[in-house]
Amino acid sequence: LCQNLEDPAFYMVCQMELDGHLTPEERDQMVTVLYAEAKKNNLDAAFNLAVLFWRSPTMMDIDRAESLLQICARSGMAQAHIALAKLYMGDGAYLPGAASDNIMKVLNDAFALGSIEAAWLIARQYLSGDHVKKDDYEAFRWLVIAGRRGHEEARKHALILEGLRPPGAFRWIQAAALDLMDKMENRMVKFS
């Protein structure tokens, strides 16, 4: 399956490994192919290999996962920024890159590349105060952005947050969020 060297095939075979459906021989063959493709600058292969090093109980190597995700992120892969931030907020919390300011930078970089999930994760950080000072107004800004781009959870959270404040309390921040979206669209940022 992985021999056609297409991202969906990489993803499917990697998912089979994560679900425990590959034999050790099949896993070794898959890793060999992914490494070969990653060395040819195939970012999809490098990303899937990173996910395996992060999530597979038989292959777990957080340092390798971080290294591969950093390569993909430097190449402009928004999905790699998101994965890197999630790694830092979870299993890789001990890594030097897991500093709160770096996590927020990684998420903002992902958003600048058009990631709606990044907007949602940024909002969650402002709601919880985990990696940035808790700020309902900033949270609302990012919830509006993600919600307007189709993220249902963000839309629901924005409505709840808006209901907790006096009418019109978020009007100015909503206008700022819409302005930011317009500016990004004018720069031809494609949201996904």
TIVO-2410 file (N, C-alpha, C; in nm, 3 decimals):
# residues 192
REC num residu      c1      c2      c3 atome chaine
REC   1      L   0.083  -0.120   0.000     N      A
REC   1      L   0.000   0.000   0.000    CA      A
REC   1      L   0.087   0.126   0.000     C      A
REC   2      C   0.193   0.124   0.077     N      A
REC   2      C   0.279   0.242   0.088    CA      A
REC   2      C   0.371   0.258  -0.033     C      A
REC   3      Q   0.374   0.161  -0.121     N      A
REC   3      Q   0.467   0.166  -0.233    CA      A
REC   3      Q   0.428   0.269  -0.338     C      A
REC   4      N   0.302   0.316  -0.338     N      A
REC   4      N   0.267   0.418  -0.437    CA      A
REC   4      N   0.310   0.557  -0.392     C      A
REC   5      L   0.364   0.568  -0.272     N      A
REC   5      L   0.426   0.690  -0.221    CA      A
REC   5      L   0.333   0.810  -0.218     C      A
REC   6      E   0.205   0.785  -0.197     N      A
REC   6      E   0.108   0.894  -0.186    CA      A
REC   6      E   0.072   0.914  -0.040     C      A
REC   7      D   0.043   1.038  -0.003     N      A
REC   7      D   0.011   1.070   0.135    CA      A
REC   7      D  -0.102   0.985   0.191     C      A
REC   8      P  -0.215   0.965   0.121     N      A
REC   8      P  -0.320   0.882   0.181    CA      A
REC   8      P  -0.272   0.741   0.212     C      A
REC   9      A  -0.184   0.688   0.129     N      A
REC   9      A  -0.131   0.555   0.157    CA      A
REC   9      A  -0.043   0.559   0.281     C      A
REC  10      F   0.043   0.662   0.293     N      A
REC  10      F   0.125   0.675   0.414    CA      A
REC  10      F   0.035   0.681   0.536     C      A
REC  11      Y  -0.066   0.765   0.527     N      A
REC  11      Y  -0.157   0.783   0.640    CA      A
REC  11      Y  -0.225   0.652   0.678     C      A
REC  12      M  -0.275   0.580   0.579     N      A
REC  12      M  -0.348   0.457   0.606    CA      A
REC  12      M  -0.257   0.351   0.670     C      A
REC  13      V  -0.137   0.336   0.618     N      A
REC  13      V  -0.046   0.236   0.674    CA      A
REC  13      V  -0.003   0.277   0.815     C      A
REC  14      C   0.022   0.405   0.834     N      A
REC  14      C   0.058   0.452   0.968    CA      A
REC  14      C  -0.058   0.430   1.066     C      A
REC  15      Q  -0.179   0.454   1.021     N      A
REC  15      Q  -0.295   0.430   1.107    CA      A
REC  15      Q  -0.306   0.282   1.141     C      A
REC  16      M  -0.275   0.195   1.046     N      A
REC  16      M  -0.275   0.052   1.074    CA      A
REC  16      M  -0.174   0.018   1.184     C      A
REC  17      E  -0.058   0.082   1.181     N      A
REC  17      E   0.042   0.060   1.286    CA      A
REC  17      E  -0.010   0.110   1.420     C      A
REC  18      L  -0.068   0.228   1.422     N      A
REC  18      L  -0.119   0.284   1.547    CA      A
REC  18      L  -0.231   0.197   1.605     C      A
REC  19      D  -0.307   0.135   1.517     N      A
REC  19      D  -0.416   0.046   1.560    CA      A
REC  19      D  -0.365  -0.095   1.593     C      A
REC  20      G  -0.236  -0.120   1.574     N      A
REC  20      G  -0.177  -0.250   1.607    CA      A
REC  20      G  -0.203  -0.359   1.505     C      A
REC  21      H  -0.226  -0.321   1.379     N      A
REC  21      H  -0.258  -0.418   1.275    CA      A
REC  21      H  -0.140  -0.459   1.187     C      A
REC  22      L  -0.021  -0.408   1.214     N      A
REC  22      L   0.095  -0.445   1.132    CA      A
REC  22      L   0.184  -0.542   1.208     C      A
REC  23      T   0.241  -0.634   1.135     N      A
REC  23      T   0.340  -0.722   1.194    CA      A
REC  23      T   0.469  -0.642   1.210     C      A
REC  24      P   0.561  -0.690   1.291     N      A
REC  24      P   0.690  -0.619   1.303    CA      A
REC  24      P   0.760  -0.606   1.168     C      A
REC  25      E   0.749  -0.706   1.083     N      A
REC  25      E   0.813  -0.699   0.951    CA      A
REC  25      E   0.747  -0.591   0.864     C      A
REC  26      E   0.615  -0.585   0.867     N      A
REC  26      E   0.544  -0.482   0.789    CA      A
REC  26      E   0.578  -0.343   0.841     C      A
REC  27      R   0.586  -0.330   0.974     N      A
REC  27      R   0.621  -0.202   1.034    CA      A
REC  27      R   0.762  -0.161   0.991     C      A
REC  28      D   0.855  -0.253   0.996     N      A
REC  28      D   0.994  -0.222   0.955    CA      A
REC  28      D   0.998  -0.179   0.809     C      A
REC  29      Q   0.924  -0.248   0.724     N      A
REC  29      Q   0.920  -0.213   0.582    CA      A
REC  29      Q   0.861  -0.073   0.564     C      A
REC  30      M   0.755  -0.044   0.636     N      A
REC  30      M   0.691   0.088   0.627    CA      A
REC  30      M   0.788   0.198   0.671     C      A
REC  31      V   0.857   0.176   0.782     N      A
REC  31      V   0.951   0.276   0.833    CA      A
REC  31      V   1.065   0.298   0.734     C      A
REC  32      T   1.112   0.190   0.672     N      A
REC  32      T   1.218   0.202   0.571    CA      A
REC  32      T   1.172   0.291   0.455     C      A
REC  33      V   1.050   0.267   0.407     N      A
REC  33      V   0.996   0.347   0.296    CA      A
REC  33      V   0.976   0.492   0.339     C      A
REC  34      L   0.921   0.513   0.459     N      A
REC  34      L   0.899   0.650   0.507    CA      A
REC  34      L   1.032   0.724   0.522     C      A
REC  35      Y   1.132   0.659   0.579     N      A
REC  35      Y   1.263   0.723   0.592    CA      A
REC  35      Y   1.321   0.759   0.455     C      A
REC  36      A   1.313   0.667   0.361     N      A
REC  36      A   1.366   0.693   0.227    CA      A
REC  36      A   1.296   0.812   0.164     C      A
REC  37      E   1.165   0.818   0.179     N      A
REC  37      E   1.089   0.930   0.122    CA      A
REC  37      E   1.117   1.060   0.196     C      A
REC  38      A   1.130   1.053   0.328     N      A
REC  38      A   1.160   1.174   0.407    CA      A
REC  38      A   1.296   1.232   0.366     C      A
REC  39      K   1.392   1.145   0.337     N      A
REC  39      K   1.524   1.192   0.293    CA      A
REC  39      K   1.518   1.260   0.157     C      A
REC  40      K   1.413   1.229   0.079     N      A
REC  40      K   1.392   1.295  -0.051    CA      A
REC  40      K   1.307   1.421  -0.036     C      A
REC  41      N   1.293   1.468   0.087     N      A
REC  41      N   1.213   1.588   0.119    CA      A
REC  41      N   1.064   1.569   0.098     C      A
REC  42      N   1.015   1.448   0.111     N      A
REC  42      N   0.872   1.422   0.106    CA      A
REC  42      N   0.818   1.454   0.246     C      A
REC  43      L   0.757   1.572   0.259     N      A
REC  43      L   0.711   1.618   0.389    CA      A
REC  43      L   0.598   1.533   0.444     C      A
REC  44      D   0.514   1.478   0.357     N      A
REC  44      D   0.407   1.391   0.405    CA      A
REC  44      D   0.464   1.267   0.471     C      A
REC  45      A   0.568   1.211   0.413     N      A
REC  45      A   0.634   1.095   0.472    CA      A
REC  45      A   0.698   1.132   0.605     C      A
REC  46      A   0.767   1.245   0.609     N      A
REC  46      A   0.832   1.289   0.733    CA      A
REC  46      A   0.728   1.314   0.842     C      A
REC  47      F   0.614   1.376   0.804     N      A
REC  47      F   0.510   1.404   0.901    CA      A
REC  47      F   0.452   1.273   0.958     C      A
REC  48      N   0.422   1.178   0.870     N      A
REC  48      N   0.366   1.052   0.917    CA      A
REC  48      N   0.466   0.974   1.003     C      A
REC  49      L   0.592   0.982   0.968     N      A
REC  49      L   0.695   0.918   1.049    CA      A
REC  49      L   0.701   0.983   1.188     C      A
REC  50      A   0.690   1.115   1.191     N      A
REC  50      A   0.688   1.186   1.320    CA      A
REC  50      A   0.571   1.141   1.405     C      A
REC  51      V   0.455   1.128   1.344     N      A
REC  51      V   0.337   1.083   1.419    CA      A
REC  51      V   0.360   0.943   1.476     C      A
REC  52      L   0.424   0.856   1.398     N      A
REC  52      L   0.454   0.722   1.449    CA      A
REC  52      L   0.548   0.729   1.569     C      A
REC  53      F   0.651   0.812   1.560     N      A
REC  53      F   0.744   0.824   1.672    CA      A
REC  53      F   0.676   0.884   1.795     C      A
REC  54      W   0.573   0.960   1.774     N      A
REC  54      W   0.500   1.022   1.883    CA      A
REC  54      W   0.395   0.928   1.941     C      A
REC  55      R   0.320   0.861   1.855     N      A
REC  55      R   0.201   0.788   1.900    CA      A
REC  55      R   0.212   0.636   1.907     C      A
REC  56      S   0.304   0.577   1.833     N      A
REC  56      S   0.310   0.431   1.829    CA      A
REC  56      S   0.380   0.377   1.954     C      A
REC  57      P   0.313   0.290   2.028     N      A
REC  57      P   0.377   0.236   2.149    CA      A
REC  57      P   0.502   0.152   2.119     C      A
REC  58      T   0.511   0.098   1.999     N      A
REC  58      T   0.627   0.015   1.966    CA      A
REC  58      T   0.743   0.097   1.909     C      A
REC  59      M   0.719   0.224   1.877     N      A
REC  59      M   0.821   0.307   1.814    CA      A
REC  59      M   0.846   0.438   1.888     C      A
REC  60      M   0.781   0.461   2.000     N      A
REC  60      M   0.781   0.592   2.063    CA      A
REC  60      M   0.922   0.647   2.083     C      A
REC  61      D   0.943   0.767   2.029     N      A
REC  61      D   1.068   0.841   2.042    CA      A
REC  61      D   1.032   0.989   2.024     C      A
REC  62      I   0.998   1.053   2.134     N      A
REC  62      I   0.947   1.191   2.131    CA      A
REC  62      I   1.050   1.287   2.070     C      A
REC  63      D   1.177   1.267   2.098     N      A
REC  63      D   1.280   1.355   2.043    CA      A
REC  63      D   1.284   1.348   1.890     C      A
REC  64      R   1.273   1.226   1.836     N      A
REC  64      R   1.270   1.211   1.690    CA      A
REC  64      R   1.143   1.273   1.633     C      A
REC  65      A   1.032   1.253   1.701     N      A
REC  65      A   0.906   1.311   1.655    CA      A
REC  65      A   0.919   1.462   1.648     C      A
REC  66      E   0.974   1.522   1.752     N      A
REC  66      E   0.992   1.667   1.754    CA      A
REC  66      E   1.079   1.713   1.638     C      A
REC  67      S   1.190   1.646   1.617     N      A
REC  67      S   1.283   1.683   1.511    CA      A
REC  67      S   1.215   1.679   1.374     C      A
REC  68      L   1.142   1.572   1.346     N      A
REC  68      L   1.074   1.562   1.217    CA      A
REC  68      L   0.963   1.666   1.202     C      A
REC  69      L   0.890   1.689   1.310     N      A
REC  69      L   0.783   1.791   1.304    CA      A
REC  69      L   0.842   1.930   1.282     C      A
REC  70      Q   0.956   1.957   1.342     N      A
REC  70      Q   1.021   2.088   1.322    CA      A
REC  70      Q   1.062   2.105   1.175     C      A
REC  71      I   1.113   2.000   1.115     N      A
REC  71      I   1.150   2.007   0.973    CA      A
REC  71      I   1.027   2.039   0.888     C      A
REC  72      C   0.919   1.968   0.914     N      A
REC  72      C   0.795   1.990   0.838    CA      A
REC  72      C   0.741   2.130   0.862     C      A
REC  73      A   0.746   2.176   0.987     N      A
REC  73      A   0.695   2.309   1.020    CA      A
REC  73      A   0.778   2.417   0.951     C      A
REC  74      R   0.911   2.402   0.952     N      A
REC  74      R   0.996   2.501   0.884    CA      A
REC  74      R   0.968   2.506   0.735     C      A
REC  75      S   0.916   2.399   0.681     N      A
REC  75      S   0.882   2.394   0.538    CA      A
REC  75      S   0.743   2.450   0.508     C      A
REC  76      G   0.676   2.501   0.611     N      A
REC  76      G   0.547   2.566   0.589    CA      A
REC  76      G   0.426   2.475   0.599     C      A
REC  77      M   0.438   2.362   0.664     N      A
REC  77      M   0.327   2.269   0.681    CA      A
REC  77      M   0.249   2.307   0.808     C      A
REC  78      A   0.131   2.367   0.790     N      A
REC  78      A   0.051   2.411   0.905    CA      A
REC  78      A   0.019   2.294   0.998     C      A
REC  79      Q  -0.011   2.180   0.939     N      A
REC  79      Q  -0.044   2.061   1.017    CA      A
REC  79      Q   0.072   2.022   1.110     C      A
REC  80      A   0.194   2.043   1.066     N      A
REC  80      A   0.310   2.011   1.150    CA      A
REC  80      A   0.321   2.108   1.266     C      A
REC  81      H   0.288   2.235   1.243     N      A
REC  81      H   0.286   2.332   1.354    CA      A
REC  81      H   0.186   2.288   1.460     C      A
REC  82      I   0.068   2.249   1.416     N      A
REC  82      I  -0.036   2.205   1.510    CA      A
REC  82      I   0.012   2.084   1.588     C      A
REC  83      A   0.066   1.985   1.518     N      A
REC  83      A   0.114   1.863   1.585    CA      A
REC  83      A   0.227   1.897   1.683     C      A
REC  84      L   0.315   1.987   1.644     N      A
REC  84      L   0.426   2.026   1.731    CA      A
REC  84      L   0.373   2.093   1.858     C      A
REC  85      A   0.277   2.182   1.843     N      A
REC  85      A   0.217   2.247   1.960    CA      A
REC  85      A   0.150   2.144   2.051     C      A
REC  86      K   0.076   2.051   1.991     N      A
REC  86      K   0.010   1.947   2.071    CA      A
REC  86      K   0.112   1.858   2.141     C      A
REC  87      L   0.222   1.827   2.072     N      A
REC  87      L   0.329   1.749   2.133    CA      A
REC  87      L   0.384   1.823   2.254     C      A
REC  88      Y   0.412   1.951   2.239     N      A
REC  88      Y   0.465   2.032   2.349    CA      A
REC  88      Y   0.367   2.045   2.464     C      A
REC  89      M   0.239   2.044   2.434     N      A
REC  89      M   0.138   2.057   2.540    CA      A
REC  89      M   0.108   1.923   2.606     C      A
REC  90      G   0.164   1.815   2.551     N      A
REC  90      G   0.134   1.683   2.605    CA      A
REC  90      G   0.259   1.604   2.636     C      A
REC  91      D   0.283   1.498   2.556     N      A
REC  91      D   0.393   1.406   2.581    CA      A
REC  91      D   0.531   1.472   2.579     C      A
REC  92      G   0.544   1.582   2.507     N      A
REC  92      G   0.674   1.648   2.496    CA      A
REC  92      G   0.687   1.770   2.586     C      A
REC  93      A   0.609   1.775   2.692     N      A
REC  93      A   0.612   1.892   2.781    CA      A
REC  93      A   0.749   1.914   2.845     C      A
REC  94      Y   0.832   1.813   2.847     N      A
REC  94      Y   0.966   1.823   2.906    CA      A
REC  94      Y   1.068   1.882   2.808     C      A
REC  95      L   1.032   1.892   2.681     N      A
REC  95      L   1.125   1.940   2.579    CA      A
REC  95      L   1.149   2.091   2.592     C      A
REC  96      P   1.267   2.140   2.555     N      A
REC  96      P   1.294   2.284   2.563    CA      A
REC  96      P   1.194   2.368   2.483     C      A
REC  97      G   1.145   2.315   2.372     N      A
REC  97      G   1.049   2.389   2.290    CA      A
REC  97      G   0.911   2.401   2.352     C      A
REC  98      A   0.889   2.337   2.466     N      A
REC  98      A   0.758   2.336   2.529    CA      A
REC  98      A   0.732   2.459   2.617     C      A
REC  99      A   0.815   2.559   2.607     N      A
REC  99      A   0.792   2.683   2.681    CA      A
REC  99      A   0.664   2.748   2.628     C      A
REC 100      S   0.589   2.807   2.718     N      A
REC 100      S   0.460   2.864   2.681    CA      A
REC 100      S   0.468   2.963   2.566     C      A
REC 101      D   0.569   3.051   2.568     N      A
REC 101      D   0.580   3.149   2.460    CA      A
REC 101      D   0.606   3.081   2.326     C      A
REC 102      N   0.681   2.972   2.326     N      A
REC 102      N   0.708   2.900   2.202    CA      A
REC 102      N   0.582   2.828   2.152     C      A
REC 103      I   0.506   2.770   2.244     N      A
REC 103      I   0.381   2.704   2.205    CA      A
REC 103      I   0.290   2.804   2.136     C      A
REC 104      M   0.276   2.923   2.193     N      A
REC 104      M   0.190   3.024   2.133    CA      A
REC 104      M   0.246   3.071   1.999     C      A
REC 105      K   0.378   3.080   1.987     N      A
REC 105      K   0.438   3.117   1.858    CA      A
REC 105      K   0.409   3.011   1.753     C      A
REC 106      V   0.424   2.885   1.789     N      A
REC 106      V   0.398   2.776   1.695    CA      A
REC 106      V   0.251   2.779   1.650     C      A
REC 107      L   0.160   2.803   1.744     N      A
REC 107      L   0.018   2.810   1.708    CA      A
REC 107      L  -0.010   2.931   1.619     C      A
REC 108      N   0.049   3.045   1.651     N      A
REC 108      N   0.030   3.164   1.567    CA      A
REC 108      N   0.088   3.144   1.427     C      A
REC 109      D   0.201   3.076   1.418     N      A
REC 109      D   0.259   3.045   1.287    CA      A
REC 109      D   0.164   2.956   1.206     C      A
REC 110      A   0.103   2.859   1.273     N      A
REC 110      A   0.007   2.771   1.205    CA      A
REC 110      A  -0.113   2.851   1.156     C      A
REC 111      F  -0.159   2.944   1.238     N      A
REC 111      F  -0.272   3.028   1.195    CA      A
REC 111      F  -0.232   3.113   1.075     C      A
REC 112      A  -0.111   3.168   1.078     N      A
REC 112      A  -0.065   3.250   0.966    CA      A
REC 112      A  -0.060   3.170   0.836     C      A
REC 113      L  -0.048   3.038   0.849     N      A
REC 113      L  -0.050   2.950   0.731    CA      A
REC 113      L  -0.191   2.907   0.694     C      A
REC 114      G  -0.291   2.956   0.769     N      A
REC 114      G  -0.431   2.930   0.734    CA      A
REC 114      G  -0.500   2.822   0.815     C      A
REC 115      S  -0.443   2.780   0.927     N      A
REC 115      S  -0.502   2.673   1.006    CA      A
REC 115      S  -0.612   2.725   1.098     C      A
REC 116      I  -0.732   2.676   1.073     N      A
REC 116      I  -0.845   2.711   1.160    CA      A
REC 116      I  -0.831   2.640   1.295     C      A
REC 117      E  -0.776   2.519   1.292     N      A
REC 117      E  -0.753   2.448   1.418    CA      A
REC 117      E  -0.660   2.527   1.509     C      A
REC 118      A  -0.565   2.597   1.450     N      A
REC 118      A  -0.474   2.681   1.529    CA      A
REC 118      A  -0.552   2.791   1.600     C      A
REC 119      A  -0.646   2.854   1.530     N      A
REC 119      A  -0.728   2.958   1.593    CA      A
REC 119      A  -0.804   2.900   1.712     C      A
REC 120      W  -0.858   2.781   1.695     N      A
REC 120      W  -0.932   2.714   1.802    CA      A
REC 120      W  -0.839   2.684   1.921     C      A
REC 121      L  -0.720   2.634   1.893     N      A
REC 121      L  -0.626   2.603   2.001    CA      A
REC 121      L  -0.576   2.729   2.072     C      A
REC 122      I  -0.557   2.836   1.996     N      A
REC 122      I  -0.518   2.963   2.057    CA      A
REC 122      I  -0.629   3.011   2.150     C      A
REC 123      A  -0.752   3.003   2.103     N      A
REC 123      A  -0.867   3.043   2.186    CA      A
REC 123      A  -0.870   2.962   2.315     C      A
REC 124      R  -0.848   2.833   2.303     N      A
REC 124      R  -0.851   2.747   2.423    CA      A
REC 124      R  -0.742   2.786   2.522     C      A
REC 125      Q  -0.626   2.830   2.471     N      A
REC 125      Q  -0.520   2.872   2.561    CA      A
REC 125      Q  -0.562   2.998   2.637     C      A
REC 126      Y  -0.626   3.092   2.567     N      A
REC 126      Y  -0.673   3.213   2.634    CA      A
REC 126      Y  -0.788   3.184   2.730     C      A
REC 127      L  -0.871   3.086   2.698     N      A
REC 127      L  -0.981   3.050   2.788    CA      A
REC 127      L  -0.929   2.985   2.916     C      A
REC 128      S  -0.829   2.900   2.902     N      A
REC 128      S  -0.779   2.824   3.017    CA      A
REC 128      S  -0.668   2.894   3.093     C      A
REC 129      G  -0.593   2.978   3.023     N      A
REC 129      G  -0.477   3.041   3.085    CA      A
REC 129      G  -0.360   2.946   3.098     C      A
REC 130      D  -0.361   2.837   3.021     N      A
REC 130      D  -0.255   2.737   3.033    CA      A
REC 130      D  -0.119   2.786   2.984     C      A
REC 131      H  -0.112   2.844   2.866     N      A
REC 131      H   0.018   2.884   2.809    CA      A
REC 131      H   0.024   3.033   2.778     C      A
REC 132      V  -0.075   3.104   2.826     N      A
REC 132      V  -0.083   3.248   2.807    CA      A
REC 132      V  -0.177   3.299   2.917     C      A
REC 133      K  -0.166   3.426   2.949     N      A
REC 133      K  -0.253   3.482   3.053    CA      A
REC 133      K  -0.399   3.468   3.010     C      A
REC 134      K  -0.484   3.421   3.100     N      A
REC 134      K  -0.626   3.405   3.072    CA      A
REC 134      K  -0.685   3.539   3.031     C      A
REC 135      D  -0.758   3.539   2.920     N      A
REC 135      D  -0.814   3.663   2.866    CA      A
REC 135      D  -0.936   3.628   2.782     C      A
REC 136      D  -1.054   3.656   2.836     N      A
REC 136      D  -1.178   3.621   2.766    CA      A
REC 136      D  -1.195   3.699   2.635     C      A
REC 137      Y  -1.143   3.820   2.630     N      A
REC 137      Y  -1.156   3.899   2.507    CA      A
REC 137      Y  -1.071   3.841   2.394     C      A
REC 138      E  -0.947   3.806   2.426     N      A
REC 138      E  -0.862   3.742   2.325    CA      A
REC 138      E  -0.919   3.606   2.286     C      A
REC 139      A  -0.969   3.533   2.385     N      A
REC 139      A  -1.032   3.403   2.355    CA      A
REC 139      A  -1.147   3.424   2.258     C      A
REC 140      F  -1.228   3.524   2.283     N      A
REC 140      F  -1.343   3.550   2.197    CA      A
REC 140      F  -1.297   3.584   2.054     C      A
REC 141      R  -1.192   3.665   2.043     N      A
REC 141      R  -1.139   3.700   1.910    CA      A
REC 141      R  -1.109   3.573   1.830     C      A
REC 142      W  -1.037   3.480   1.893     N      A
REC 142      W  -0.996   3.358   1.823    CA      A
REC 142      W  -1.113   3.262   1.802     C      A
REC 143      L  -1.209   3.264   1.894     N      A
REC 143      L  -1.329   3.181   1.877    CA      A
REC 143      L  -1.411   3.231   1.758     C      A
REC 144      V  -1.421   3.362   1.743     N      A
REC 144      V  -1.493   3.419   1.630    CA      A
REC 144      V  -1.426   3.379   1.499     C      A
REC 145      I  -1.296   3.390   1.494     N      A
REC 145      I  -1.223   3.354   1.372    CA      A
REC 145      I  -1.246   3.208   1.337     C      A
REC 146      A  -1.225   3.120   1.434     N      A
REC 146      A  -1.242   2.977   1.406    CA      A
REC 146      A  -1.388   2.944   1.375     C      A
REC 147      G  -1.478   3.004   1.450     N      A
REC 147      G  -1.621   2.979   1.428    CA      A
REC 147      G  -1.669   3.025   1.292     C      A
REC 148      R  -1.622   3.141   1.249     N      A
REC 148      R  -1.660   3.194   1.117    CA      A
REC 148      R  -1.607   3.108   1.003     C      A
REC 149      R  -1.503   3.032   1.031     N      A
REC 149      R  -1.445   2.944   0.930    CA      A
REC 149      R  -1.494   2.800   0.944     C      A
REC 150      G  -1.600   2.781   1.024     N      A
REC 150      G  -1.666   2.651   1.027    CA      A
REC 150      G  -1.635   2.560   1.144     C      A
REC 151      H  -1.558   2.606   1.241     N      A
REC 151      H  -1.527   2.523   1.357    CA      A
REC 151      H  -1.645   2.533   1.455     C      A
REC 152      E  -1.724   2.428   1.463     N      A
REC 152      E  -1.848   2.429   1.541    CA      A
REC 152      E  -1.825   2.448   1.690     C      A
REC 153      E  -1.725   2.382   1.746     N      A
REC 153      E  -1.697   2.397   1.889    CA      A
REC 153      E  -1.661   2.542   1.921     C      A
REC 154      A  -1.584   2.605   1.834     N      A
REC 154      A  -1.547   2.745   1.855    CA      A
REC 154      A  -1.671   2.834   1.850     C      A
REC 155      R  -1.759   2.805   1.755     N      A
REC 155      R  -1.883   2.883   1.743    CA      A
REC 155      R  -1.966   2.871   1.872     C      A
REC 156      K  -1.979   2.750   1.924     N      A
REC 156      K  -2.056   2.727   2.048    CA      A
REC 156      K  -1.992   2.799   2.166     C      A
REC 157      H  -1.860   2.789   2.179     N      A
REC 157      H  -1.791   2.855   2.289    CA      A
REC 157      H  -1.804   3.007   2.280     C      A
REC 158      A  -1.800   3.060   2.159     N      A
REC 158      A  -1.817   3.205   2.142    CA      A
REC 158      A  -1.955   3.249   2.190     C      A
REC 159      L  -2.057   3.174   2.154     N      A
REC 159      L  -2.193   3.207   2.198    CA      A
REC 159      L  -2.206   3.200   2.349     C      A
REC 160      I  -2.147   3.098   2.409     N      A
REC 160      I  -2.152   3.085   2.555    CA      A
REC 160      I  -2.079   3.201   2.621     C      A
REC 161      L  -1.960   3.231   2.573     N      A
REC 161      L  -1.881   3.340   2.631    CA      A
REC 161      L  -1.952   3.473   2.615     C      A
REC 162      E  -2.012   3.494   2.499     N      A
REC 162      E  -2.087   3.618   2.475    CA      A
REC 162      E  -2.205   3.630   2.569     C      A
REC 163      G  -2.269   3.517   2.600     N      A
REC 163      G  -2.383   3.518   2.691    CA      A
REC 163      G  -2.347   3.547   2.835     C      A
REC 164      L  -2.220   3.534   2.869     N      A
REC 164      L  -2.175   3.559   3.006    CA      A
REC 164      L  -2.142   3.707   3.032     C      A
REC 165      R  -2.142   3.787   2.929     N      A
REC 165      R  -2.108   3.929   2.941    CA      A
REC 165      R  -2.228   4.016   2.905     C      A
REC 166      P  -2.226   4.142   2.944     N      A
REC 166      P  -2.335   4.231   2.904    CA      A
REC 166      P  -2.344   4.242   2.752     C      A
REC 167      P  -2.463   4.266   2.699     N      A
REC 167      P  -2.479   4.278   2.552    CA      A
REC 167      P  -2.380   4.380   2.494     C      A
REC 168      G  -2.317   4.343   2.386     N      A
REC 168      G  -2.225   4.432   2.317    CA      A
REC 168      G  -2.085   4.437   2.373     C      A
REC 169      A  -2.057   4.362   2.480     N      A
REC 169      A  -1.925   4.369   2.544    CA      A
REC 169      A  -1.813   4.323   2.451     C      A
REC 170      F  -1.845   4.235   2.357     N      A
REC 170      F  -1.743   4.183   2.269    CA      A
REC 170      F  -1.748   4.244   2.129     C      A
REC 171      R  -1.829   4.345   2.110     N      A
REC 171      R  -1.847   4.403   1.976    CA      A
REC 171      R  -1.715   4.448   1.914     C      A
REC 172      W  -1.633   4.519   1.988     N      A
REC 172      W  -1.508   4.572   1.935    CA      A
REC 172      W  -1.409   4.461   1.902     C      A
REC 173      I  -1.406   4.356   1.985     N      A
REC 173      I  -1.311   4.247   1.959    CA      A
REC 173      I  -1.359   4.163   1.841     C      A
REC 174      Q  -1.491   4.154   1.825     N      A
REC 174      Q  -1.545   4.081   1.710    CA      A
REC 174      Q  -1.508   4.155   1.582     C      A
REC 175      A  -1.518   4.288   1.584     N      A
REC 175      A  -1.480   4.368   1.468    CA      A
REC 175      A  -1.331   4.350   1.437     C      A
REC 176      A  -1.248   4.344   1.541     N      A
REC 176      A  -1.104   4.324   1.522    CA      A
REC 176      A  -1.076   4.186   1.462     C      A
REC 177      A  -1.151   4.086   1.505     N      A
REC 177      A  -1.134   3.950   1.452    CA      A
REC 177      A  -1.170   3.947   1.304     C      A
REC 178      L  -1.280   4.009   1.268     N      A
REC 178      L  -1.322   4.013   1.128    CA      A
REC 178      L  -1.223   4.090   1.043     C      A
REC 179      D  -1.168   4.197   1.099     N      A
REC 179      D  -1.066   4.274   1.028    CA      A
REC 179      D  -0.941   4.190   1.003     C      A
REC 180      L  -0.899   4.113   1.102     N      A
REC 180      L  -0.783   4.026   1.085    CA      A
REC 180      L  -0.809   3.922   0.977     C      A
REC 181      M  -0.927   3.865   0.975     N      A
REC 181      M  -0.962   3.767   0.871    CA      A
REC 181      M  -0.958   3.832   0.733     C      A
REC 182      D  -1.012   3.953   0.720     N      A
REC 182      D  -1.009   4.025   0.592    CA      A
REC 182      D  -0.866   4.049   0.546     C      A
REC 183      K  -0.779   4.092   0.638     N      A
REC 183      K  -0.640   4.117   0.603    CA      A
REC 183      K  -0.571   3.990   0.553     C      A
REC 184      M  -0.599   3.880   0.621     N      A
REC 184      M  -0.538   3.754   0.579    CA      A
REC 184      M  -0.590   3.710   0.443     C      A
REC 185      E  -0.719   3.726   0.420     N      A
REC 185      E  -0.775   3.689   0.291    CA      A
REC 185      E  -0.719   3.778   0.181     C      A
REC 186      N  -0.696   3.905   0.211     N      A
REC 186      N  -0.635   3.995   0.113    CA      A
REC 186      N  -0.492   3.954   0.079     C      A
REC 187      R  -0.425   3.889   0.174     N      A
REC 187      R  -0.290   3.836   0.148    CA      A
REC 187      R  -0.298   3.700   0.082     C      A
REC 188      M  -0.419   3.655   0.050     N      A
REC 188      M  -0.443   3.528  -0.018    CA      A
REC 188      M  -0.414   3.407   0.069     C      A
REC 189      V  -0.431   3.421   0.201     N      A
REC 189      V  -0.415   3.306   0.290    CA      A
REC 189      V  -0.537   3.219   0.273     C      A
REC 190      K  -0.514   3.092   0.245     N      A
REC 190      K  -0.624   2.996   0.230    CA      A
REC 190      K  -0.644   2.925   0.362     C      A
REC 191      F  -0.764   2.937   0.417     N      A
REC 191      F  -0.796   2.874   0.544    CA      A
REC 191      F  -0.837   2.729   0.523     C      A
REC 192      S  -0.789   2.644   0.613     N      A
REC 192      S  -0.830   2.504   0.607    CA      A
REC 192      S  -0.847   2.449   0.746     C      A
***
